[in-house]
């Protein structure tokens, strides 16, 4: 019984994967927020132009 049973318990790898997934979600959220902000800005610009053209 001198030989150690190899038990795969890569907690670090799992944590890193979780961190990478969290960073990916944060990046996606930031990109979608930026995109939404740009769309809102464009809509406001169009409304502003249409109001001034009337």
mmCIF entry with sequence, helices, sheets and N, C-alpha, C, O atoms, coordinates in Angstrom:
data_MODEL
# 
_entry.id   MODEL 
# 
_entity.id                         1 
_entity.type                       polymer 
_entity.pdbx_number_of_molecules   1 
# 
_entity_poly.entity_id                      1 
_entity_poly.type                           'polypeptide(L)' 
_entity_poly.nstd_linkage                   no 
_entity_poly.nstd_monomer                   no 
_entity_poly.pdbx_seq_one_letter_code       
;(UNK)(UNK)(UNK)(UNK)(UNK)(UNK)(UNK)(UNK)(UNK)(UNK)(UNK)(UNK)(UNK)(UNK)(UNK)(UNK)
(UNK)(UNK)(UNK)(UNK)(UNK)(UNK)(UNK)(UNK)(UNK)(UNK)(UNK)(UNK)(UNK)(UNK)(UNK)(UNK)
(UNK)(UNK)(UNK)(UNK)(UNK)(UNK)(UNK)(UNK)(UNK)(UNK)(UNK)(UNK)(UNK)(UNK)(UNK)(UNK)
(UNK)(UNK)(UNK)(UNK)(UNK)(UNK)
;
_entity_poly.pdbx_seq_one_letter_code_can   XXXXXXXXXXXXXXXXXXXXXXXXXXXXXXXXXXXXXXXXXXXXXXXXXXXXXX 
_entity_poly.pdbx_strand_id                 A 
# 
loop_
_entity_poly_seq.entity_id 
_entity_poly_seq.num 
_entity_poly_seq.mon_id 
_entity_poly_seq.hetero 
1 1  UNK n 
1 2  UNK n 
1 3  UNK n 
1 4  UNK n 
1 5  UNK n 
1 6  UNK n 
1 7  UNK n 
1 8  UNK n 
1 9  UNK n 
1 10 UNK n 
1 11 UNK n 
1 12 UNK n 
1 13 UNK n 
1 14 UNK n 
1 15 UNK n 
1 16 UNK n 
1 17 UNK n 
1 18 UNK n 
1 19 UNK n 
1 20 UNK n 
1 21 UNK n 
1 22 UNK n 
1 23 UNK n 
1 24 UNK n 
1 25 UNK n 
1 26 UNK n 
1 27 UNK n 
1 28 UNK n 
1 29 UNK n 
1 30 UNK n 
1 31 UNK n 
1 32 UNK n 
1 33 UNK n 
1 34 UNK n 
1 35 UNK n 
1 36 UNK n 
1 37 UNK n 
1 38 UNK n 
1 39 UNK n 
1 40 UNK n 
1 41 UNK n 
1 42 UNK n 
1 43 UNK n 
1 44 UNK n 
1 45 UNK n 
1 46 UNK n 
1 47 UNK n 
1 48 UNK n 
1 49 UNK n 
1 50 UNK n 
1 51 UNK n 
1 52 UNK n 
1 53 UNK n 
1 54 UNK n 
# 
_struct_asym.id          A 
_struct_asym.entity_id   1 
# 
_struct_conf.conf_type_id            HELX_P 
_struct_conf.id                      HELX_P1 
_struct_conf.pdbx_PDB_helix_id       AA1 
_struct_conf.beg_label_comp_id       UNK 
_struct_conf.beg_label_asym_id       A 
_struct_conf.beg_label_seq_id        11 
_struct_conf.pdbx_beg_PDB_ins_code   ? 
_struct_conf.end_label_comp_id       UNK 
_struct_conf.end_label_asym_id       A 
_struct_conf.end_label_seq_id        53 
_struct_conf.pdbx_end_PDB_ins_code   ? 
_struct_conf.beg_auth_comp_id        UNK 
_struct_conf.beg_auth_asym_id        A 
_struct_conf.beg_auth_seq_id         11 
_struct_conf.end_auth_comp_id        UNK 
_struct_conf.end_auth_asym_id        A 
_struct_conf.end_auth_seq_id         53 
_struct_conf.pdbx_PDB_helix_class    1 
_struct_conf.details                 ? 
_struct_conf.pdbx_PDB_helix_length   43 
# 
_struct_conf_type.id          HELX_P 
_struct_conf_type.criteria    ? 
_struct_conf_type.reference   ? 
# 
loop_
_atom_site.group_PDB 
_atom_site.id 
_atom_site.type_symbol 
_atom_site.label_atom_id 
_atom_site.label_alt_id 
_atom_site.label_comp_id 
_atom_site.label_asym_id 
_atom_site.label_entity_id 
_atom_site.label_seq_id 
_atom_site.pdbx_PDB_ins_code 
_atom_site.Cartn_x 
_atom_site.Cartn_y 
_atom_site.Cartn_z 
_atom_site.occupancy 
_atom_site.B_iso_or_equiv 
_atom_site.pdbx_formal_charge 
_atom_site.auth_seq_id 
_atom_site.auth_comp_id 
_atom_site.auth_asym_id 
_atom_site.auth_atom_id 
_atom_site.pdbx_PDB_model_num 
ATOM 1   N N  . UNK A 1 1  ? 0.836   -1.216 0.000   1.00 0.00 ? 1  UNK A N  1 
ATOM 2   C CA . UNK A 1 1  ? 0.000   0.000  0.000   1.00 0.00 ? 1  UNK A CA 1 
ATOM 3   C C  . UNK A 1 1  ? 0.871   1.267  0.000   1.00 0.00 ? 1  UNK A C  1 
ATOM 4   O O  . UNK A 1 1  ? 0.453   2.325  0.470   1.00 0.00 ? 1  UNK A O  1 
ATOM 5   N N  . UNK A 1 2  ? 2.057   1.135  -0.524  1.00 0.00 ? 2  UNK A N  1 
ATOM 6   C CA . UNK A 1 2  ? 2.941   2.294  -0.560  1.00 0.00 ? 2  UNK A CA 1 
ATOM 7   C C  . UNK A 1 2  ? 2.560   3.208  -1.726  1.00 0.00 ? 2  UNK A C  1 
ATOM 8   O O  . UNK A 1 2  ? 2.871   4.399  -1.747  1.00 0.00 ? 2  UNK A O  1 
ATOM 9   N N  . UNK A 1 3  ? 1.876   2.598  -2.692  1.00 0.00 ? 3  UNK A N  1 
ATOM 10  C CA . UNK A 1 3  ? 1.574   3.369  -3.887  1.00 0.00 ? 3  UNK A CA 1 
ATOM 11  C C  . UNK A 1 3  ? 0.298   4.195  -3.699  1.00 0.00 ? 3  UNK A C  1 
ATOM 12  O O  . UNK A 1 3  ? -0.729  3.692  -3.241  1.00 0.00 ? 3  UNK A O  1 
ATOM 13  N N  . UNK A 1 4  ? 0.392   5.447  -4.056  1.00 0.00 ? 4  UNK A N  1 
ATOM 14  C CA . UNK A 1 4  ? -0.688  6.409  -3.834  1.00 0.00 ? 4  UNK A CA 1 
ATOM 15  C C  . UNK A 1 4  ? -1.694  6.335  -4.983  1.00 0.00 ? 4  UNK A C  1 
ATOM 16  O O  . UNK A 1 4  ? -1.313  6.288  -6.153  1.00 0.00 ? 4  UNK A O  1 
ATOM 17  N N  . UNK A 1 5  ? -2.950  6.327  -4.644  1.00 0.00 ? 5  UNK A N  1 
ATOM 18  C CA . UNK A 1 5  ? -3.981  6.305  -5.700  1.00 0.00 ? 5  UNK A CA 1 
ATOM 19  C C  . UNK A 1 5  ? -4.124  7.719  -6.262  1.00 0.00 ? 5  UNK A C  1 
ATOM 20  O O  . UNK A 1 5  ? -4.323  8.683  -5.522  1.00 0.00 ? 5  UNK A O  1 
ATOM 21  N N  . UNK A 1 6  ? -4.020  7.815  -7.536  1.00 0.00 ? 6  UNK A N  1 
ATOM 22  C CA . UNK A 1 6  ? -4.111  9.126  -8.191  1.00 0.00 ? 6  UNK A CA 1 
ATOM 23  C C  . UNK A 1 6  ? -5.580  9.517  -8.334  1.00 0.00 ? 6  UNK A C  1 
ATOM 24  O O  . UNK A 1 6  ? -6.332  8.922  -9.106  1.00 0.00 ? 6  UNK A O  1 
ATOM 25  N N  . UNK A 1 7  ? -5.956  10.515 -7.581  1.00 0.00 ? 7  UNK A N  1 
ATOM 26  C CA . UNK A 1 7  ? -7.336  11.004 -7.650  1.00 0.00 ? 7  UNK A CA 1 
ATOM 27  C C  . UNK A 1 7  ? -7.346  12.349 -8.369  1.00 0.00 ? 7  UNK A C  1 
ATOM 28  O O  . UNK A 1 7  ? -6.743  13.302 -7.877  1.00 0.00 ? 7  UNK A O  1 
ATOM 29  N N  . UNK A 1 8  ? -7.994  12.452 -9.488  1.00 0.00 ? 8  UNK A N  1 
ATOM 30  C CA . UNK A 1 8  ? -8.023  13.738 -10.212 1.00 0.00 ? 8  UNK A CA 1 
ATOM 31  C C  . UNK A 1 8  ? -8.944  14.745 -9.526  1.00 0.00 ? 8  UNK A C  1 
ATOM 32  O O  . UNK A 1 8  ? -10.168 14.627 -9.579  1.00 0.00 ? 8  UNK A O  1 
ATOM 33  N N  . UNK A 1 9  ? -8.330  15.732 -8.885  1.00 0.00 ? 9  UNK A N  1 
ATOM 34  C CA . UNK A 1 9  ? -9.100  16.787 -8.231  1.00 0.00 ? 9  UNK A CA 1 
ATOM 35  C C  . UNK A 1 9  ? -8.490  18.136 -8.606  1.00 0.00 ? 9  UNK A C  1 
ATOM 36  O O  . UNK A 1 9  ? -7.904  18.808 -7.757  1.00 0.00 ? 9  UNK A O  1 
ATOM 37  N N  . UNK A 1 10 ? -8.626  18.537 -9.878  1.00 0.00 ? 10 UNK A N  1 
ATOM 38  C CA . UNK A 1 10 ? -8.021  19.804 -10.321 1.00 0.00 ? 10 UNK A CA 1 
ATOM 39  C C  . UNK A 1 10 ? -8.885  20.997 -9.922  1.00 0.00 ? 10 UNK A C  1 
ATOM 40  O O  . UNK A 1 10 ? -9.601  21.561 -10.750 1.00 0.00 ? 10 UNK A O  1 
ATOM 41  N N  . UNK A 1 11 ? -8.814  21.372 -8.656  1.00 0.00 ? 11 UNK A N  1 
ATOM 42  C CA . UNK A 1 11 ? -9.622  22.503 -8.172  1.00 0.00 ? 11 UNK A CA 1 
ATOM 43  C C  . UNK A 1 11 ? -9.147  23.812 -8.796  1.00 0.00 ? 11 UNK A C  1 
ATOM 44  O O  . UNK A 1 11 ? -9.952  24.685 -9.120  1.00 0.00 ? 11 UNK A O  1 
ATOM 45  N N  . UNK A 1 12 ? -7.832  23.936 -8.960  1.00 0.00 ? 12 UNK A N  1 
ATOM 46  C CA . UNK A 1 12 ? -7.298  25.163 -9.566  1.00 0.00 ? 12 UNK A CA 1 
ATOM 47  C C  . UNK A 1 12 ? -7.795  25.334 -10.992 1.00 0.00 ? 12 UNK A C  1 
ATOM 48  O O  . UNK A 1 12 ? -8.200  26.425 -11.394 1.00 0.00 ? 12 UNK A O  1 
ATOM 49  N N  . UNK A 1 13 ? -7.760  24.228 -11.763 1.00 0.00 ? 13 UNK A N  1 
ATOM 50  C CA . UNK A 1 13 ? -8.192  24.299 -13.154 1.00 0.00 ? 13 UNK A CA 1 
ATOM 51  C C  . UNK A 1 13 ? -9.679  24.658 -13.229 1.00 0.00 ? 13 UNK A C  1 
ATOM 52  O O  . UNK A 1 13 ? -10.102 25.441 -14.080 1.00 0.00 ? 13 UNK A O  1 
ATOM 53  N N  . UNK A 1 14 ? -10.460 24.069 -12.323 1.00 0.00 ? 14 UNK A N  1 
ATOM 54  C CA . UNK A 1 14 ? -11.900 24.350 -12.305 1.00 0.00 ? 14 UNK A CA 1 
ATOM 55  C C  . UNK A 1 14 ? -12.145 25.819 -11.956 1.00 0.00 ? 14 UNK A C  1 
ATOM 56  O O  . UNK A 1 14 ? -13.001 26.473 -12.551 1.00 0.00 ? 14 UNK A O  1 
ATOM 57  N N  . UNK A 1 15 ? -11.380 26.330 -10.981 1.00 0.00 ? 15 UNK A N  1 
ATOM 58  C CA . UNK A 1 15 ? -11.530 27.732 -10.591 1.00 0.00 ? 15 UNK A CA 1 
ATOM 59  C C  . UNK A 1 15 ? -11.123 28.650 -11.742 1.00 0.00 ? 15 UNK A C  1 
ATOM 60  O O  . UNK A 1 15 ? -11.762 29.671 -11.996 1.00 0.00 ? 15 UNK A O  1 
ATOM 61  N N  . UNK A 1 16 ? -10.039 28.266 -12.438 1.00 0.00 ? 16 UNK A N  1 
ATOM 62  C CA . UNK A 1 16 ? -9.592  29.080 -13.556 1.00 0.00 ? 16 UNK A CA 1 
ATOM 63  C C  . UNK A 1 16 ? -10.644 29.086 -14.668 1.00 0.00 ? 16 UNK A C  1 
ATOM 64  O O  . UNK A 1 16 ? -10.917 30.124 -15.271 1.00 0.00 ? 16 UNK A O  1 
ATOM 65  N N  . UNK A 1 17 ? -11.222 27.928 -14.927 1.00 0.00 ? 17 UNK A N  1 
ATOM 66  C CA . UNK A 1 17 ? -12.271 27.841 -15.943 1.00 0.00 ? 17 UNK A CA 1 
ATOM 67  C C  . UNK A 1 17 ? -13.459 28.720 -15.557 1.00 0.00 ? 17 UNK A C  1 
ATOM 68  O O  . UNK A 1 17 ? -14.037 29.405 -16.401 1.00 0.00 ? 17 UNK A O  1 
ATOM 69  N N  . UNK A 1 18 ? -13.815 28.692 -14.278 1.00 0.00 ? 18 UNK A N  1 
ATOM 70  C CA . UNK A 1 18 ? -14.919 29.521 -13.785 1.00 0.00 ? 18 UNK A CA 1 
ATOM 71  C C  . UNK A 1 18 ? -14.580 30.998 -13.948 1.00 0.00 ? 18 UNK A C  1 
ATOM 72  O O  . UNK A 1 18 ? -15.434 31.800 -14.326 1.00 0.00 ? 18 UNK A O  1 
ATOM 73  N N  . UNK A 1 19 ? -13.319 31.354 -13.659 1.00 0.00 ? 19 UNK A N  1 
ATOM 74  C CA . UNK A 1 19 ? -12.880 32.739 -13.797 1.00 0.00 ? 19 UNK A CA 1 
ATOM 75  C C  . UNK A 1 19 ? -12.933 33.179 -15.254 1.00 0.00 ? 19 UNK A C  1 
ATOM 76  O O  . UNK A 1 19 ? -13.388 34.280 -15.563 1.00 0.00 ? 19 UNK A O  1 
ATOM 77  N N  . UNK A 1 20 ? -12.464 32.312 -16.144 1.00 0.00 ? 20 UNK A N  1 
ATOM 78  C CA . UNK A 1 20 ? -12.483 32.627 -17.573 1.00 0.00 ? 20 UNK A CA 1 
ATOM 79  C C  . UNK A 1 20 ? -13.916 32.795 -18.061 1.00 0.00 ? 20 UNK A C  1 
ATOM 80  O O  . UNK A 1 20 ? -14.218 33.698 -18.841 1.00 0.00 ? 20 UNK A O  1 
ATOM 81  N N  . UNK A 1 21 ? -14.798 31.908 -17.588 1.00 0.00 ? 21 UNK A N  1 
ATOM 82  C CA . UNK A 1 21 ? -16.205 32.015 -17.986 1.00 0.00 ? 21 UNK A CA 1 
ATOM 83  C C  . UNK A 1 21 ? -16.811 33.314 -17.450 1.00 0.00 ? 21 UNK A C  1 
ATOM 84  O O  . UNK A 1 21 ? -17.589 33.972 -18.142 1.00 0.00 ? 21 UNK A O  1 
ATOM 85  N N  . UNK A 1 22 ? -16.455 33.679 -16.221 1.00 0.00 ? 22 UNK A N  1 
ATOM 86  C CA . UNK A 1 22 ? -16.936 34.934 -15.637 1.00 0.00 ? 22 UNK A CA 1 
ATOM 87  C C  . UNK A 1 22 ? -16.433 36.141 -16.407 1.00 0.00 ? 22 UNK A C  1 
ATOM 88  O O  . UNK A 1 22 ? -17.179 37.092 -16.643 1.00 0.00 ? 22 UNK A O  1 
ATOM 89  N N  . UNK A 1 23 ? -15.154 36.100 -16.801 1.00 0.00 ? 23 UNK A N  1 
ATOM 90  C CA . UNK A 1 23 ? -14.589 37.201 -17.589 1.00 0.00 ? 23 UNK A CA 1 
ATOM 91  C C  . UNK A 1 23 ? -15.267 37.293 -18.947 1.00 0.00 ? 23 UNK A C  1 
ATOM 92  O O  . UNK A 1 23 ? -15.527 38.389 -19.444 1.00 0.00 ? 23 UNK A O  1 
ATOM 93  N N  . UNK A 1 24 ? -15.551 36.145 -19.544 1.00 0.00 ? 24 UNK A N  1 
ATOM 94  C CA . UNK A 1 24 ? -16.246 36.124 -20.833 1.00 0.00 ? 24 UNK A CA 1 
ATOM 95  C C  . UNK A 1 24 ? -17.640 36.732 -20.720 1.00 0.00 ? 24 UNK A C  1 
ATOM 96  O O  . UNK A 1 24 ? -18.073 37.487 -21.591 1.00 0.00 ? 24 UNK A O  1 
ATOM 97  N N  . UNK A 1 25 ? -18.335 36.394 -19.639 1.00 0.00 ? 25 UNK A N  1 
ATOM 98  C CA . UNK A 1 25 ? -19.673 36.958 -19.426 1.00 0.00 ? 25 UNK A CA 1 
ATOM 99  C C  . UNK A 1 25 ? -19.593 38.457 -19.203 1.00 0.00 ? 25 UNK A C  1 
ATOM 100 O O  . UNK A 1 25 ? -20.432 39.209 -19.698 1.00 0.00 ? 25 UNK A O  1 
ATOM 101 N N  . UNK A 1 26 ? -18.576 38.895 -18.453 1.00 0.00 ? 26 UNK A N  1 
ATOM 102 C CA . UNK A 1 26 ? -18.400 40.332 -18.193 1.00 0.00 ? 26 UNK A CA 1 
ATOM 103 C C  . UNK A 1 26 ? -18.103 41.075 -19.492 1.00 0.00 ? 26 UNK A C  1 
ATOM 104 O O  . UNK A 1 26 ? -18.628 42.163 -19.729 1.00 0.00 ? 26 UNK A O  1 
ATOM 105 N N  . UNK A 1 27 ? -17.253 40.477 -20.336 1.00 0.00 ? 27 UNK A N  1 
ATOM 106 C CA . UNK A 1 27 ? -16.921 41.105 -21.617 1.00 0.00 ? 27 UNK A CA 1 
ATOM 107 C C  . UNK A 1 27 ? -18.152 41.172 -22.517 1.00 0.00 ? 27 UNK A C  1 
ATOM 108 O O  . UNK A 1 27 ? -18.388 42.180 -23.184 1.00 0.00 ? 27 UNK A O  1 
ATOM 109 N N  . UNK A 1 28 ? -18.933 40.092 -22.530 1.00 0.00 ? 28 UNK A N  1 
ATOM 110 C CA . UNK A 1 28 ? -20.158 40.068 -23.330 1.00 0.00 ? 28 UNK A CA 1 
ATOM 111 C C  . UNK A 1 28 ? -21.154 41.115 -22.835 1.00 0.00 ? 28 UNK A C  1 
ATOM 112 O O  . UNK A 1 28 ? -21.806 41.791 -23.632 1.00 0.00 ? 28 UNK A O  1 
ATOM 113 N N  . UNK A 1 29 ? -21.265 41.243 -21.499 1.00 0.00 ? 29 UNK A N  1 
ATOM 114 C CA . UNK A 1 29 ? -22.159 42.230 -20.905 1.00 0.00 ? 29 UNK A CA 1 
ATOM 115 C C  . UNK A 1 29 ? -21.715 43.646 -21.266 1.00 0.00 ? 29 UNK A C  1 
ATOM 116 O O  . UNK A 1 29 ? -22.535 44.499 -21.604 1.00 0.00 ? 29 UNK A O  1 
ATOM 117 N N  . UNK A 1 30 ? -20.395 43.884 -21.189 1.00 0.00 ? 30 UNK A N  1 
ATOM 118 C CA . UNK A 1 30 ? -19.862 45.206 -21.529 1.00 0.00 ? 30 UNK A CA 1 
ATOM 119 C C  . UNK A 1 30 ? -20.117 45.528 -22.994 1.00 0.00 ? 30 UNK A C  1 
ATOM 120 O O  . UNK A 1 30 ? -20.502 46.648 -23.332 1.00 0.00 ? 30 UNK A O  1 
ATOM 121 N N  . UNK A 1 31 ? -19.901 44.535 -23.871 1.00 0.00 ? 31 UNK A N  1 
ATOM 122 C CA . UNK A 1 31 ? -20.117 44.742 -25.305 1.00 0.00 ? 31 UNK A CA 1 
ATOM 123 C C  . UNK A 1 31 ? -21.587 45.011 -25.602 1.00 0.00 ? 31 UNK A C  1 
ATOM 124 O O  . UNK A 1 31 ? -21.911 45.896 -26.392 1.00 0.00 ? 31 UNK A O  1 
ATOM 125 N N  . UNK A 1 32 ? -22.476 44.248 -24.970 1.00 0.00 ? 32 UNK A N  1 
ATOM 126 C CA . UNK A 1 32 ? -23.910 44.443 -25.209 1.00 0.00 ? 32 UNK A CA 1 
ATOM 127 C C  . UNK A 1 32 ? -24.370 45.787 -24.659 1.00 0.00 ? 32 UNK A C  1 
ATOM 128 O O  . UNK A 1 32 ? -25.234 46.440 -25.243 1.00 0.00 ? 32 UNK A O  1 
ATOM 129 N N  . UNK A 1 33 ? -23.786 46.201 -23.524 1.00 0.00 ? 33 UNK A N  1 
ATOM 130 C CA . UNK A 1 33 ? -24.132 47.512 -22.954 1.00 0.00 ? 33 UNK A CA 1 
ATOM 131 C C  . UNK A 1 33 ? -23.676 48.624 -23.883 1.00 0.00 ? 33 UNK A C  1 
ATOM 132 O O  . UNK A 1 33 ? -24.407 49.586 -24.119 1.00 0.00 ? 33 UNK A O  1 
ATOM 133 N N  . UNK A 1 34 ? -22.457 48.487 -24.412 1.00 0.00 ? 34 UNK A N  1 
ATOM 134 C CA . UNK A 1 34 ? -21.929 49.490 -25.347 1.00 0.00 ? 34 UNK A CA 1 
ATOM 135 C C  . UNK A 1 34 ? -22.793 49.548 -26.608 1.00 0.00 ? 34 UNK A C  1 
ATOM 136 O O  . UNK A 1 34 ? -23.110 50.626 -27.110 1.00 0.00 ? 34 UNK A O  1 
ATOM 137 N N  . UNK A 1 35 ? -23.168 48.370 -27.108 1.00 0.00 ? 35 UNK A N  1 
ATOM 138 C CA . UNK A 1 35 ? -24.002 48.298 -28.306 1.00 0.00 ? 35 UNK A CA 1 
ATOM 139 C C  . UNK A 1 35 ? -25.366 48.938 -28.046 1.00 0.00 ? 35 UNK A C  1 
ATOM 140 O O  . UNK A 1 35 ? -25.870 49.703 -28.869 1.00 0.00 ? 35 UNK A O  1 
ATOM 141 N N  . UNK A 1 36 ? -25.954 48.617 -26.893 1.00 0.00 ? 36 UNK A N  1 
ATOM 142 C CA . UNK A 1 36 ? -27.255 49.192 -26.536 1.00 0.00 ? 36 UNK A CA 1 
ATOM 143 C C  . UNK A 1 36 ? -27.134 50.708 -26.400 1.00 0.00 ? 36 UNK A C  1 
ATOM 144 O O  . UNK A 1 36 ? -28.010 51.450 -26.846 1.00 0.00 ? 36 UNK A O  1 
ATOM 145 N N  . UNK A 1 37 ? -26.040 51.164 -25.777 1.00 0.00 ? 37 UNK A N  1 
ATOM 146 C CA . UNK A 1 37 ? -25.826 52.612 -25.639 1.00 0.00 ? 37 UNK A CA 1 
ATOM 147 C C  . UNK A 1 37 ? -25.724 53.285 -26.992 1.00 0.00 ? 37 UNK A C  1 
ATOM 148 O O  . UNK A 1 37 ? -26.281 54.363 -27.200 1.00 0.00 ? 37 UNK A O  1 
ATOM 149 N N  . UNK A 1 38 ? -25.003 52.642 -27.928 1.00 0.00 ? 38 UNK A N  1 
ATOM 150 C CA . UNK A 1 38 ? -24.865 53.195 -29.279 1.00 0.00 ? 38 UNK A CA 1 
ATOM 151 C C  . UNK A 1 38 ? -26.202 53.246 -29.996 1.00 0.00 ? 38 UNK A C  1 
ATOM 152 O O  . UNK A 1 38 ? -26.499 54.221 -30.686 1.00 0.00 ? 38 UNK A O  1 
ATOM 153 N N  . UNK A 1 39 ? -27.011 52.208 -29.840 1.00 0.00 ? 39 UNK A N  1 
ATOM 154 C CA . UNK A 1 39 ? -28.325 52.175 -30.481 1.00 0.00 ? 39 UNK A CA 1 
ATOM 155 C C  . UNK A 1 39 ? -29.233 53.253 -29.904 1.00 0.00 ? 39 UNK A C  1 
ATOM 156 O O  . UNK A 1 39 ? -29.950 53.932 -30.639 1.00 0.00 ? 39 UNK A O  1 
ATOM 157 N N  . UNK A 1 40 ? -29.196 53.405 -28.588 1.00 0.00 ? 40 UNK A N  1 
ATOM 158 C CA . UNK A 1 40 ? -30.014 54.443 -27.941 1.00 0.00 ? 40 UNK A CA 1 
ATOM 159 C C  . UNK A 1 40 ? -29.571 55.818 -28.416 1.00 0.00 ? 40 UNK A C  1 
ATOM 160 O O  . UNK A 1 40 ? -30.400 56.693 -28.668 1.00 0.00 ? 40 UNK A O  1 
ATOM 161 N N  . UNK A 1 41 ? -28.254 56.006 -28.538 1.00 0.00 ? 41 UNK A N  1 
ATOM 162 C CA . UNK A 1 41 ? -27.732 57.295 -29.010 1.00 0.00 ? 41 UNK A CA 1 
ATOM 163 C C  . UNK A 1 41 ? -28.194 57.577 -30.428 1.00 0.00 ? 41 UNK A C  1 
ATOM 164 O O  . UNK A 1 41 ? -28.572 58.701 -30.757 1.00 0.00 ? 41 UNK A O  1 
ATOM 165 N N  . UNK A 1 42 ? -28.159 56.533 -31.278 1.00 0.00 ? 42 UNK A N  1 
ATOM 166 C CA . UNK A 1 42 ? -28.620 56.690 -32.662 1.00 0.00 ? 42 UNK A CA 1 
ATOM 167 C C  . UNK A 1 42 ? -30.115 57.021 -32.708 1.00 0.00 ? 42 UNK A C  1 
ATOM 168 O O  . UNK A 1 42 ? -30.547 57.878 -33.479 1.00 0.00 ? 42 UNK A O  1 
ATOM 169 N N  . UNK A 1 43 ? -30.897 56.330 -31.872 1.00 0.00 ? 43 UNK A N  1 
ATOM 170 C CA . UNK A 1 43 ? -32.340 56.592 -31.833 1.00 0.00 ? 43 UNK A CA 1 
ATOM 171 C C  . UNK A 1 43 ? -32.614 58.016 -31.367 1.00 0.00 ? 43 UNK A C  1 
ATOM 172 O O  . UNK A 1 43 ? -33.461 58.708 -31.933 1.00 0.00 ? 43 UNK A O  1 
ATOM 173 N N  . UNK A 1 44 ? -31.894 58.454 -30.334 1.00 0.00 ? 44 UNK A N  1 
ATOM 174 C CA . UNK A 1 44 ? -32.070 59.823 -29.848 1.00 0.00 ? 44 UNK A CA 1 
ATOM 175 C C  . UNK A 1 44 ? -31.685 60.830 -30.925 1.00 0.00 ? 44 UNK A C  1 
ATOM 176 O O  . UNK A 1 44 ? -32.344 61.857 -31.090 1.00 0.00 ? 44 UNK A O  1 
ATOM 177 N N  . UNK A 1 45 ? -30.622 60.532 -31.653 1.00 0.00 ? 45 UNK A N  1 
ATOM 178 C CA . UNK A 1 45 ? -30.185 61.419 -32.736 1.00 0.00 ? 45 UNK A CA 1 
ATOM 179 C C  . UNK A 1 45 ? -31.253 61.500 -33.823 1.00 0.00 ? 45 UNK A C  1 
ATOM 180 O O  . UNK A 1 45 ? -31.553 62.580 -34.331 1.00 0.00 ? 45 UNK A O  1 
ATOM 181 N N  . UNK A 1 46 ? -31.826 60.341 -34.175 1.00 0.00 ? 46 UNK A N  1 
ATOM 182 C CA . UNK A 1 46 ? -32.874 60.325 -35.209 1.00 0.00 ? 46 UNK A CA 1 
ATOM 183 C C  . UNK A 1 46 ? -34.106 61.099 -34.726 1.00 0.00 ? 46 UNK A C  1 
ATOM 184 O O  . UNK A 1 46 ? -34.693 61.868 -35.487 1.00 0.00 ? 46 UNK A O  1 
ATOM 185 N N  . UNK A 1 47 ? -34.491 60.899 -33.479 1.00 0.00 ? 47 UNK A N  1 
ATOM 186 C CA . UNK A 1 47 ? -35.644 61.616 -32.932 1.00 0.00 ? 47 UNK A CA 1 
ATOM 187 C C  . UNK A 1 47 ? -35.364 63.120 -32.922 1.00 0.00 ? 47 UNK A C  1 
ATOM 188 O O  . UNK A 1 47 ? -36.231 63.919 -33.277 1.00 0.00 ? 47 UNK A O  1 
ATOM 189 N N  . UNK A 1 48 ? -34.157 63.503 -32.516 1.00 0.00 ? 48 UNK A N  1 
ATOM 190 C CA . UNK A 1 48 ? -33.756 64.904 -32.485 1.00 0.00 ? 48 UNK A CA 1 
ATOM 191 C C  . UNK A 1 48 ? -33.843 65.517 -33.881 1.00 0.00 ? 48 UNK A C  1 
ATOM 192 O O  . UNK A 1 48 ? -34.357 66.621 -34.060 1.00 0.00 ? 48 UNK A O  1 
ATOM 193 N N  . UNK A 1 49 ? -33.324 64.770 -34.875 1.00 0.00 ? 49 UNK A N  1 
ATOM 194 C CA . UNK A 1 49 ? -33.351 65.272 -36.252 1.00 0.00 ? 49 UNK A CA 1 
ATOM 195 C C  . UNK A 1 49 ? -34.772 65.400 -36.772 1.00 0.00 ? 49 UNK A C  1 
ATOM 196 O O  . UNK A 1 49 ? -35.111 66.373 -37.445 1.00 0.00 ? 49 UNK A O  1 
ATOM 197 N N  . UNK A 1 50 ? -35.613 64.397 -36.452 1.00 0.00 ? 50 UNK A N  1 
ATOM 198 C CA . UNK A 1 50 ? -36.984 64.433 -36.944 1.00 0.00 ? 50 UNK A CA 1 
ATOM 199 C C  . UNK A 1 50 ? -37.775 65.553 -36.267 1.00 0.00 ? 50 UNK A C  1 
ATOM 200 O O  . UNK A 1 50 ? -38.633 66.174 -36.894 1.00 0.00 ? 50 UNK A O  1 
ATOM 201 N N  . UNK A 1 51 ? -37.489 65.812 -34.998 1.00 0.00 ? 51 UNK A N  1 
ATOM 202 C CA . UNK A 1 51 ? -38.178 66.894 -34.289 1.00 0.00 ? 51 UNK A CA 1 
ATOM 203 C C  . UNK A 1 51 ? -37.775 68.237 -34.886 1.00 0.00 ? 51 UNK A C  1 
ATOM 204 O O  . UNK A 1 51 ? -38.618 69.118 -35.053 1.00 0.00 ? 51 UNK A O  1 
ATOM 205 N N  . UNK A 1 52 ? -36.476 68.402 -35.212 1.00 0.00 ? 52 UNK A N  1 
ATOM 206 C CA . UNK A 1 52 ? -36.016 69.660 -35.773 1.00 0.00 ? 52 UNK A CA 1 
ATOM 207 C C  . UNK A 1 52 ? -36.472 69.839 -37.211 1.00 0.00 ? 52 UNK A C  1 
ATOM 208 O O  . UNK A 1 52 ? -36.619 70.972 -37.670 1.00 0.00 ? 52 UNK A O  1 
ATOM 209 N N  . UNK A 1 53 ? -36.702 68.740 -37.938 1.00 0.00 ? 53 UNK A N  1 
ATOM 210 C CA . UNK A 1 53 ? -37.120 68.847 -39.330 1.00 0.00 ? 53 UNK A CA 1 
ATOM 211 C C  . UNK A 1 53 ? -38.603 69.210 -39.436 1.00 0.00 ? 53 UNK A C  1 
ATOM 212 O O  . UNK A 1 53 ? -39.035 69.709 -40.476 1.00 0.00 ? 53 UNK A O  1 
ATOM 213 N N  . UNK A 1 54 ? -39.383 68.974 -38.392 1.00 0.00 ? 54 UNK A N  1 
ATOM 214 C CA . UNK A 1 54 ? -40.815 69.274 -38.438 1.00 0.00 ? 54 UNK A CA 1 
ATOM 215 C C  . UNK A 1 54 ? -41.072 70.771 -38.437 1.00 0.00 ? 54 UNK A C  1 
ATOM 216 O O  . UNK A 1 54 ? -42.226 71.199 -38.473 1.00 0.00 ? 54 UNK A O  1 
# 
